[in-house]
Amino acid sequence: MIPHCTGMENENRNLKRFGQNLKAHRLDSGFPTLRSLADKVGISYKSLFNIESGLNWPSMPVYLRICQELKLPDPPLF
């Protein structure tokens, strides 16, 4: 029997993947710490931590500011 993926499991997997991609782009873009990027984007360390950890999606304005600071065309992270 093939296990199926519930909507919530799929959502959690997508959140984790997004966070992992964001972290890789952050490090590649010269932001060695969460705080360094959070300060540039104008959000709290905890907010960025929650996004990178796969706990929360960023709002669209925050997402666009992150893309701008990382010099990425939007939307490349997902």
C-alpha contacts under 8 A as a table, 3 or more apart, distances in Angstrom:
res1	aa1	res2	aa2	distance
5	C	9	E	5.99
5	C	10	N	6.26
6	T	9	E	5.21
6	T	10	N	6.25
7	G	10	N	5.14
7	G	11	E	6.11
8	M	11	E	4.97
8	M	12	N	6.12
9	E	12	N	5.10
9	E	13	R	6.16
10	N	13	R	5.05
10	N	14	N	6.17
11	E	14	N	5.08
11	E	15	L	6.16
12	N	15	L	5.07
12	N	16	K	6.20
12	N	54	G	7.28
13	R	16	K	5.18
13	R	17	R	6.17
14	N	17	R	5.09
14	N	18	F	6.05
14	N	78	F	7.76
15	L	18	F	5.12
15	L	19	G	6.18
15	L	51	I	7.96
15	L	54	G	4.58
15	L	55	L	6.83
15	L	56	N	7.09
15	L	57	W	6.87
16	K	19	G	5.12
16	K	20	Q	6.16
16	K	52	E	7.67
16	K	53	S	6.65
16	K	54	G	4.28
16	K	55	L	7.71
17	R	20	Q	5.12
17	R	21	N	6.13
17	R	54	G	7.48
17	R	78	F	7.16
18	F	21	N	5.16
18	F	22	L	6.07
18	F	52	E	7.42
18	F	54	G	7.02
18	F	77	L	6.10
18	F	78	F	5.17
19	G	22	L	5.02
19	G	23	K	6.17
19	G	51	I	5.84
19	G	52	E	3.84
19	G	53	S	5.68
19	G	54	G	5.13
20	Q	23	K	5.18
20	Q	24	A	6.29
20	Q	52	E	6.38
20	Q	53	S	7.63
20	Q	54	G	7.90
21	N	24	A	5.13
21	N	25	H	6.19
21	N	77	L	5.78
21	N	78	F	7.18
22	L	25	H	5.15
22	L	26	R	6.00
22	L	52	E	6.38
22	L	77	L	6.14
23	K	26	R	4.97
23	K	27	L	6.19
23	K	52	E	6.19
24	A	27	L	5.31
24	A	28	D	6.10
25	H	28	D	5.01
25	H	29	S	5.94
25	H	70	L	7.08
26	R	29	S	5.17
26	R	30	G	6.62
26	R	31	F	5.41
26	R	32	P	7.24
26	R	37	L	7.50
26	R	70	L	6.54
27	L	30	G	5.48
27	L	31	F	5.34
27	L	32	P	5.47
27	L	33	T	7.92
28	D	31	F	7.49
29	S	70	L	5.72
29	S	71	K	7.83
31	F	34	L	7.36
31	F	36	S	5.93
31	F	37	L	5.95
32	P	36	S	7.10
33	T	36	S	5.31
33	T	37	L	6.89
34	L	37	L	5.50
34	L	38	A	6.00
34	L	45	Y	6.27
34	L	48	L	6.69
34	L	49	F	6.80
35	R	38	A	4.91
35	R	39	D	5.91
35	R	44	S	7.76
35	R	45	Y	5.25
36	S	39	D	5.48
36	S	40	K	6.55
37	L	40	K	5.12
37	L	41	V	6.11
37	L	66	I	7.89
37	L	69	E	7.69
38	A	41	V	5.12
38	A	42	G	5.89
38	A	43	I	5.16
38	A	44	S	5.85
38	A	45	Y	5.54
38	A	48	L	6.17
39	D	42	G	5.09
39	D	43	I	6.31
39	D	44	S	7.16
39	D	45	Y	7.67
40	K	43	I	8.00
40	K	69	E	7.10
41	V	62	V	7.21
41	V	65	R	5.78
41	V	66	I	6.06
41	V	69	E	6.93
43	I	47	S	6.51
43	I	48	L	7.10
43	I	62	V	7.94
44	S	47	S	5.21
44	S	48	L	6.55
45	Y	48	L	5.31
45	Y	49	F	6.01
46	K	49	F	4.86
46	K	50	N	6.09
47	S	50	N	5.19
47	S	51	I	6.39
48	L	51	I	5.03
48	L	52	E	6.13
49	F	52	E	5.22
49	F	53	S	5.89
50	N	53	S	5.06
50	N	54	G	6.26
50	N	55	L	5.05
50	N	56	N	5.64
51	I	54	G	5.32
51	I	55	L	5.83
51	I	56	N	4.92
51	I	57	W	5.78
51	I	58	P	6.36
52	E	55	L	7.60
53	S	56	N	7.90
54	G	57	W	7.49
58	P	62	V	5.85
58	P	63	Y	5.59
59	S	62	V	5.25
59	S	63	Y	6.01
60	M	63	Y	4.94
60	M	64	L	6.10
61	P	64	L	5.21
61	P	65	R	6.27
62	V	65	R	5.08
62	V	66	I	6.13
63	Y	66	I	5.09
63	Y	67	C	6.25
64	L	67	C	5.05
64	L	68	Q	6.14
64	L	74	D	6.92
65	R	68	Q	4.95
65	R	69	E	6.15
66	I	69	E	5.19
66	I	70	L	6.09
67	C	70	L	5.16
67	C	71	K	5.85
67	C	72	L	4.92
67	C	73	P	6.51
67	C	74	D	6.11
67	C	75	P	7.64
68	Q	71	K	4.89
68	Q	72	L	6.17
68	Q	73	P	7.64
69	E	72	L	7.75
72	L	75	P	7.96
72	L	76	P	7.01
73	P	76	P	6.36
74	D	77	L	7.86
75	P	78	F	7.19
